[in-house]
Amino acid sequence: MNSTPSAPPEDDASLPTPTPVALRPRASTALVVLATLAILATLWAAQAVILPVLLAMFFALVGNPVLRALRRLWIPRMVGALLVLSLGIAGAGALGLQLYGPASEWVQEAPKTLRTLAPRLKAMTQPVHQASQAAESFARATEDRPQRRVQLVQIQDNSSWRTIVATPMMLASVLAVVLLTFFFMVYGENLQRNAIAMLPDRQRRKLTVDIMQSIEHEISRYVLTISIINTLLGAVFAGVVFWMGLPLQDALLWGTVVALLNFAPYVGPLIGVLLMLLMGFVSYEGTWPNAAWAPVIPAAVYLLLHTIEGQFVTPIVLGRRMAISPLMLILALMLFGWMWGIVGLLLAVPLIVCVKLVLSRIEGFEGWARLLA
């Protein structure tokens, strides 16, 4: 490693404004559709390889603004990457140790909690249940054929062996994400420079460099800003429920859940409201002033905080440039959630924002970028 410090890069504002470059391939619509379907099928089939790479790129984009700030302090990129990654792993490990106890306790107590809530839900849905029974009795009375008895066979599946097999694979995936994140932070610029050098035309290389630098900076700022906003949202919610009497570890657990769910618009808040309502019925019934309304207060606070964040904070901080159509967001969440599960829901918004920025900078694809807005 070269110990001579390199000159800090120029400020982001000094970057030249890139102009669209003509990179659109001459292909028929049918060929483009077939290529898109082939890419989606590959993304689904190779998710075991693609997801660690995408997660590493996501974490590298979060750390790139910090690395650029450290470069201005004459700290080499490799040292800065080690520092940022070490702090991130240490923070995630400390948070995980704090959350493991309450999370496992909530998972173990979930069946008992649902059983205690069942009588209340049954009382609330009693009229609907009675109407359903009446309709079923009427259907049986009008049916001439004898009813067949259905025999249910319950198969017990011992998942201990699958857990033993899956644990090394999960650890290997985590290690791969950590290593790939470090290499993307350190060697990402060189990889990008070498890939651009393969272009034959010098003017096209220069324009492509400007476009990729601008896109990388904008996406890095977007991902870092969204991560900070979601972290602050979870911290505020954790502070509110802690003030209401929830233990500190449980408050941190639910604050972390709120922060992670906020990465998935619409779907995350809907799941969050249901979870906070369940948590309120378990934690606050009869233990807080005005006990009649206490169980719904966490859900109401979460909904209020999410409304303030979604309608005011994020639009003001990011502006309309990063805005995505709600319909396109829902479609992206459905697509990536179907392909990659929970990880796909977390990565859907950064990926579609990246696609929009790329399309807006390539001549001939501006209309597709406007379609996403």
C-alpha positions as CSV (number, residue, x, y, z in Angstrom):
1,M,0.0,0.0,0.0
2,N,1.4,3.4,-0.9
3,S,1.9,5.5,2.2
4,T,2.1,8.8,0.2
5,P,-1.2,10.6,0.7
6,S,-3.0,11.5,-2.5
7,A,-4.6,14.8,-3.2
8,P,-8.2,15.1,-2.1
9,P,-10.8,15.0,-4.9
10,E,-12.6,18.0,-6.0
11,D,-15.9,18.9,-4.4
12,D,-19.0,17.3,-5.8
13,A,-20.4,20.7,-6.8
14,S,-17.4,21.2,-9.1
15,L,-18.2,18.2,-11.2
16,P,-19.2,19.1,-14.7
17,T,-22.9,18.6,-15.6
18,P,-23.0,15.5,-17.7
19,T,-24.8,15.6,-21.0
20,P,-26.8,12.6,-22.4
21,V,-24.7,10.3,-24.5
22,A,-26.1,8.2,-27.3
23,L,-25.7,4.7,-26.1
24,R,-29.1,3.2,-27.1
25,P,-28.7,-0.1,-29.0
26,R,-30.5,-0.5,-32.2
27,A,-32.8,-3.4,-31.4
28,S,-36.5,-4.3,-32.1
29,T,-39.1,-4.1,-29.3
30,A,-39.5,-7.9,-29.3
31,L,-35.8,-8.4,-28.8
32,V,-35.8,-5.9,-25.9
33,V,-38.7,-7.7,-24.2
34,L,-37.1,-11.0,-24.6
35,A,-33.8,-9.7,-23.2
36,T,-35.7,-8.2,-20.2
37,L,-37.4,-11.5,-19.5
38,A,-34.1,-13.3,-19.8
39,I,-32.5,-10.8,-17.3
40,L,-35.3,-11.3,-14.8
41,A,-35.1,-15.0,-15.0
42,T,-31.3,-14.9,-14.5
43,L,-31.8,-12.6,-11.5
44,W,-34.2,-15.0,-9.9
45,A,-32.2,-18.2,-10.7
46,A,-28.9,-16.7,-9.6
47,Q,-30.1,-14.9,-6.4
48,A,-27.7,-16.8,-4.2
49,V,-24.8,-15.1,-6.0
50,I,-26.5,-11.8,-7.0
51,L,-27.9,-10.8,-3.6
52,P,-24.6,-10.7,-1.7
53,V,-23.2,-8.6,-4.6
54,L,-26.2,-6.2,-4.5
55,L,-26.1,-5.9,-0.7
56,A,-22.3,-5.2,-0.8
57,M,-22.9,-2.5,-3.4
58,F,-25.7,-1.0,-1.3
59,F,-23.4,-0.9,1.8
60,A,-20.6,0.5,-0.3
61,L,-22.8,3.3,-1.6
62,V,-23.7,4.1,2.0
63,G,-20.1,4.4,2.9
64,N,-18.8,6.2,-0.2
65,P,-19.8,9.8,1.0
66,V,-18.0,9.1,4.3
67,L,-14.9,7.8,2.4
68,R,-14.9,11.0,0.3
69,A,-15.0,13.1,3.5
70,L,-12.1,11.1,4.9
71,R,-10.2,11.6,1.7
72,R,-10.4,15.4,2.2
73,L,-8.7,14.7,5.6
74,W,-5.8,13.0,3.8
75,I,-6.8,9.5,4.9
76,P,-6.1,6.9,2.3
77,R,-9.1,5.1,0.8
78,M,-8.1,1.7,2.1
79,V,-7.6,2.9,5.6
80,G,-10.9,4.8,5.5
81,A,-12.7,1.7,4.1
82,L,-11.3,-0.4,7.0
83,L,-12.4,2.2,9.5
84,V,-15.9,2.6,8.1
85,L,-16.4,-1.1,7.7
86,S,-15.1,-1.9,11.2
87,L,-17.3,0.7,12.8
88,G,-20.3,-0.6,10.9
89,I,-19.7,-4.2,11.9
90,A,-19.0,-3.2,15.5
91,G,-22.2,-1.2,15.6
92,A,-24.3,-3.9,14.0
93,G,-22.8,-6.5,16.3
94,A,-23.5,-4.5,19.5
95,L,-27.0,-3.8,18.3
96,G,-27.5,-7.5,17.5
97,L,-26.3,-8.5,20.9
98,Q,-28.8,-6.1,22.5
99,L,-31.7,-7.2,20.4
100,Y,-31.1,-11.0,20.4
101,G,-32.6,-11.5,23.9
102,P,-35.8,-9.6,23.4
103,A,-36.2,-10.8,19.8
104,S,-36.0,-14.5,20.9
105,E,-38.3,-13.8,23.8
106,W,-40.9,-12.3,21.5
107,V,-40.6,-15.2,19.0
108,Q,-41.1,-17.7,21.8
109,E,-44.0,-15.8,23.3
110,A,-45.7,-15.2,20.0
111,P,-48.0,-18.3,20.1
112,K,-49.1,-17.5,23.7
113,T,-49.7,-13.9,22.8
114,L,-51.9,-14.9,19.8
115,R,-53.9,-17.2,22.0
116,T,-54.6,-14.4,24.5
117,L,-55.7,-12.2,21.7
118,A,-57.9,-14.8,20.1
119,P,-60.9,-14.4,22.5
120,R,-61.0,-10.6,21.9
121,L,-60.8,-11.0,18.1
122,K,-63.4,-13.8,18.3
123,A,-65.7,-11.5,20.2
124,M,-65.2,-8.7,17.7
125,T,-65.9,-11.0,14.7
126,Q,-68.8,-12.9,16.4
127,P,-71.5,-11.4,14.1
128,V,-69.6,-12.3,11.0
129,H,-69.0,-15.8,12.3
130,Q,-72.6,-16.3,13.1
131,A,-73.6,-15.2,9.6
132,S,-71.1,-17.6,8.2
133,Q,-72.4,-20.5,10.2
134,A,-76.0,-19.7,9.2
135,A,-75.0,-19.7,5.5
136,E,-73.1,-23.0,6.0
137,S,-76.1,-24.6,7.7
138,F,-78.4,-23.4,4.9
139,A,-76.0,-24.9,2.3
140,R,-75.9,-28.2,4.0
141,A,-79.7,-28.3,4.3
142,T,-80.2,-27.8,0.6
143,E,-77.5,-30.2,-0.4
144,D,-78.7,-33.8,-1.2
145,R,-75.4,-35.5,-1.4
146,P,-74.0,-37.0,1.9
147,Q,-71.1,-35.2,3.3
148,R,-67.8,-36.8,3.1
149,R,-65.6,-36.9,6.1
150,V,-62.2,-35.4,5.4
151,Q,-59.3,-37.0,7.1
152,L,-56.4,-34.7,7.9
153,V,-52.9,-36.1,8.0
154,Q,-50.4,-34.1,9.9
155,I,-46.8,-34.5,9.0
156,Q,-44.2,-33.5,11.5
157,D,-41.1,-32.0,9.9
158,N,-38.0,-32.0,12.0
159,S,-36.1,-29.0,10.8
160,S,-33.0,-29.4,13.0
161,W,-31.0,-30.9,10.2
162,R,-31.9,-28.1,7.8
163,T,-30.9,-25.5,10.5
164,I,-27.5,-27.2,10.9
165,V,-27.0,-27.2,7.1
166,A,-28.2,-23.6,6.6
167,T,-26.1,-22.0,9.4
168,P,-22.7,-22.4,7.6
169,M,-24.3,-21.2,4.4
170,M,-25.7,-18.1,6.1
171,L,-22.3,-17.3,7.7
172,A,-20.6,-17.7,4.4
173,S,-23.1,-15.3,2.8
174,V,-22.5,-12.7,5.6
175,L,-18.7,-13.1,5.2
176,A,-19.0,-12.7,1.4
177,V,-21.1,-9.5,1.9
178,V,-18.5,-8.0,4.2
179,L,-15.5,-8.8,1.9
180,L,-17.3,-7.6,-1.2
181,T,-18.3,-4.4,0.6
182,F,-14.6,-3.7,1.4
183,F,-13.5,-4.5,-2.1
184,F,-16.2,-2.3,-3.6
185,M,-15.2,0.6,-1.3
186,V,-11.4,0.2,-2.1
187,Y,-11.3,-0.9,-5.7
188,G,-14.7,0.2,-7.1
189,E,-13.3,3.3,-8.7
190,N,-10.5,1.3,-10.4
191,L,-13.0,-1.2,-11.7
192,Q,-15.2,1.5,-13.1
193,R,-12.2,3.2,-14.7
194,N,-11.0,0.0,-16.3
195,A,-14.4,-0.8,-17.6
196,I,-14.8,2.7,-19.2
197,A,-11.3,2.4,-20.8
198,M,-12.7,-0.4,-23.0
199,L,-14.9,2.0,-24.9
200,P,-13.3,2.8,-28.3
201,D,-14.1,6.5,-28.6
202,R,-12.3,9.1,-26.3
203,Q,-15.2,11.6,-26.3
204,R,-17.6,8.8,-25.4
205,R,-15.3,7.7,-22.6
206,K,-15.2,11.2,-21.2
207,L,-19.0,11.6,-21.3
208,T,-19.5,8.2,-19.8
209,V,-17.1,9.0,-16.9
210,D,-19.0,12.2,-16.2
211,I,-22.3,10.3,-16.2
212,M,-21.2,7.5,-14.0
213,Q,-19.5,9.8,-11.5
214,S,-22.6,11.9,-11.2
215,I,-24.9,8.9,-10.9
216,E,-22.6,7.3,-8.3
217,H,-22.5,10.5,-6.2
218,E,-26.3,11.1,-6.4
219,I,-27.1,7.5,-5.5
220,S,-24.6,7.5,-2.7
221,R,-26.1,10.6,-1.2
222,Y,-29.6,9.2,-1.7
223,V,-28.9,5.8,0.0
224,L,-27.0,7.5,2.9
225,T,-29.8,10.1,3.3
226,I,-32.5,7.5,3.3
227,S,-30.5,5.3,5.8
228,I,-30.1,8.3,8.1
229,I,-33.8,9.3,7.9
230,N,-34.9,5.7,8.7
231,T,-32.5,5.4,11.5
232,L,-33.7,8.6,13.1
233,L,-37.3,7.5,12.6
234,G,-36.6,4.2,14.4
235,A,-34.7,6.1,17.2
236,V,-37.6,8.5,17.8
237,F,-40.1,5.6,17.9
238,A,-37.9,3.7,20.3
239,G,-37.7,6.8,22.5
240,V,-41.5,7.2,22.6
241,V,-42.2,3.6,23.5
242,F,-39.4,3.7,26.1
243,W,-41.0,6.8,27.6
244,M,-44.3,4.9,27.7
245,G,-42.7,2.2,29.9
246,L,-41.3,-0.4,27.5
247,P,-37.9,-1.8,28.6
248,L,-34.9,-0.3,26.8
249,Q,-34.0,-3.5,24.9
250,D,-37.5,-4.0,23.7
251,A,-37.7,-0.4,22.7
252,L,-34.5,-0.8,20.7
253,L,-35.9,-3.9,19.1
254,W,-39.1,-2.2,17.8
255,G,-37.2,0.9,16.8
256,T,-34.9,-1.3,14.6
257,V,-38.0,-3.0,13.1
258,V,-39.4,0.4,12.3
259,A,-36.2,1.5,10.6
260,L,-35.9,-1.6,8.5
261,L,-39.6,-1.6,7.5
262,N,-39.3,2.0,6.3
263,F,-37.0,0.9,3.5
264,A,-40.0,-0.8,1.8
265,P,-42.6,2.0,1.1
266,Y,-46.3,1.2,1.5
267,V,-45.7,-2.5,2.3
268,G,-43.4,-1.8,5.3
269,P,-45.6,0.7,7.0
270,L,-48.7,-1.5,6.6
271,I,-46.8,-4.4,8.2
272,G,-45.4,-2.0,10.8
273,V,-48.9,-0.7,11.9
274,L,-50.1,-4.3,12.4
275,L,-47.0,-5.2,14.4
276,M,-47.2,-2.1,16.6
277,L,-50.9,-2.8,17.2
278,L,-50.0,-6.3,18.3
279,M,-47.1,-5.0,20.5
280,G,-49.4,-2.5,22.1
281,F,-52.0,-5.0,23.1
282,V,-49.3,-7.2,24.6
283,S,-47.2,-4.5,26.3
284,Y,-49.4,-1.7,27.4
285,E,-52.9,-3.0,28.2
286,G,-53.8,-2.0,31.7
287,T,-50.3,-0.7,32.5
288,W,-50.4,2.8,31.3
289,P,-52.6,5.8,32.1
290,N,-55.8,5.8,30.1
291,A,-55.5,2.0,29.7
292,A,-58.5,1.9,27.3
293,W,-56.5,3.6,24.6
294,A,-53.0,2.5,25.6
295,P,-52.8,-0.6,23.3
296,V,-53.4,1.5,20.1
297,I,-51.0,4.3,21.0
298,P,-47.8,2.7,19.6
299,A,-49.5,2.1,16.2
300,A,-50.9,5.6,16.2
301,V,-47.5,7.1,17.0
302,Y,-45.8,5.0,14.3
303,L,-48.4,6.1,11.8
304,L,-48.0,9.7,12.7
305,L,-44.2,9.5,12.5
306,H,-44.3,7.8,9.2
307,T,-46.7,10.3,7.8
308,I,-44.5,13.2,8.9
309,E,-41.4,11.5,7.4
310,G,-43.1,10.5,4.1
311,Q,-45.0,13.7,3.4
312,F,-42.6,16.3,4.7
313,V,-39.1,15.2,5.8
314,T,-38.0,13.0,2.8
315,P,-39.5,15.3,0.1
316,I,-37.8,18.3,1.6
317,V,-34.5,16.6,2.0
318,L,-34.3,14.8,-1.3
319,G,-36.6,17.0,-3.5
320,R,-38.5,15.8,-6.5
321,R,-35.5,14.6,-8.4
322,M,-35.5,11.3,-6.6
323,A,-39.3,10.9,-6.6
324,I,-40.7,7.7,-8.0
325,S,-44.3,7.1,-9.0
326,P,-46.3,5.2,-6.3
327,L,-47.6,2.8,-8.9
328,M,-44.0,2.0,-10.1
329,L,-42.9,1.6,-6.5
330,I,-45.7,-0.9,-5.8
331,L,-44.8,-2.8,-9.0
332,A,-41.1,-2.8,-8.1
333,L,-41.8,-4.0,-4.5
334,M,-44.0,-6.8,-5.9
335,L,-41.4,-7.8,-8.5
336,F,-38.3,-7.8,-6.3
337,G,-40.2,-9.1,-3.3
338,W,-41.3,-12.1,-5.4
339,M,-37.8,-12.7,-6.7
340,W,-35.7,-12.1,-3.6
341,G,-38.0,-12.0,-0.6
342,I,-37.3,-9.6,2.3
343,V,-34.0,-8.6,0.9
344,G,-35.7,-7.7,-2.4
345,L,-38.2,-5.5,-0.5
346,L,-35.3,-3.6,1.1
347,L,-33.4,-3.2,-2.2
348,A,-36.3,-2.4,-4.4
349,V,-36.3,1.4,-3.9
350,P,-32.6,2.0,-4.3
351,L,-32.6,-0.2,-7.4
352,I,-35.5,1.6,-9.1
353,V,-33.9,5.0,-8.2
354,C,-30.7,3.8,-9.8
355,V,-32.6,2.7,-13.0
356,K,-34.3,6.1,-13.2
357,L,-31.1,8.0,-12.9
358,V,-29.4,5.9,-15.6
359,L,-32.3,6.1,-18.0
360,S,-32.5,9.9,-17.6
361,R,-28.8,10.3,-18.7
362,I,-29.0,8.0,-21.8
363,E,-30.2,9.5,-25.0
364,G,-33.4,7.9,-26.2
365,F,-34.4,6.6,-22.8
366,E,-35.6,9.9,-21.2
367,G,-39.2,8.9,-21.8
368,W,-38.8,5.7,-19.7
369,A,-37.3,7.8,-16.9
370,R,-40.3,10.1,-17.0
371,L,-42.5,7.1,-16.8
372,L,-41.0,6.2,-13.5
373,A,-41.5,9.7,-12.1
